Amino acid sequence: MKRRNSKRLILLFLFLVLLGLFFYIQNNVLTVTALQVQSEKIPAAFSGYRIVQLSDLHSKSFGEHQQVLAEKVKREKPDIIVYTGDLIDLRRGGEAAGYDLMKKMVNIAPVYFVTGNHEEGDFAAKKDRLQKMGVHVLQNESMVIQRGGEAINLVGIDDPTRIETSEAIQQAKQSIKQRDQYTVLLSHRPELFSFYAGARMDLIFTGHAHGGQVRLPFVGGLFAPGQGFFPSYTAGAHMLGSSTMVVNRGLGNSLAPQRIFNRPEIVVVTLKQAK
């Protein structure tokens, strides 16, 4: 009887160790998702252009001063890095992890940033600090990215907690000088895909959904803020008309402390000119 109980205790211990390891991997071991986006509007000079997208860090750290995350991103050899909101977490406080990440990223490639709902409130001081690091903060405005004598538009809008989405997109569109150029939009929320497609954005990068937090085979994410249960947009690429939206599963957690079958994600999008 004692031997049987001892065996059960050993099995229970091993199960708990494996379960703890599983939970640790799900929250901390980074994965890279590679996507290719094709369009006839992509200039020839931008065919092969690599965009790394990061999102929803929520003040989490990956190695000392974000070294583990930085090394992963550097290996992808991005032409630019885009960040789609929630660098910090309002509930946890503490901004050091987010600023550590931005310091590392600007040494790899040009960085473009838009706000998430956790950047609500007085963003002016945070914006100033990011800009002094060399981060391009886009707030309902556009920039022109040039390569090989050709160009694309890069548009960034504030999270809707700061301004109405339709107003933000309208402001940003008014700042675009060449509207016939391929246009990339950075925005935090994927549930507003119809707005982005209606504004004729060609490629949209979003986050916010945290991959649905828990992902099940053949089902996908279980819950996302702004979308509720069994949400439509939690990960990967989605098409609506001529628009493609990429949803990043994010790096950190907010209310829910644990990811399941949903490891923190780096997205790498390669542009390709369609013939």
Summary of the structure (lengths in Angstrom):
residues: 275
radius of gyration: 19.9
end to end distance: 73.5
largest distance: 80.7
contacts: 970
relative contact order: 0.20
helix: 32%
strand: 28%
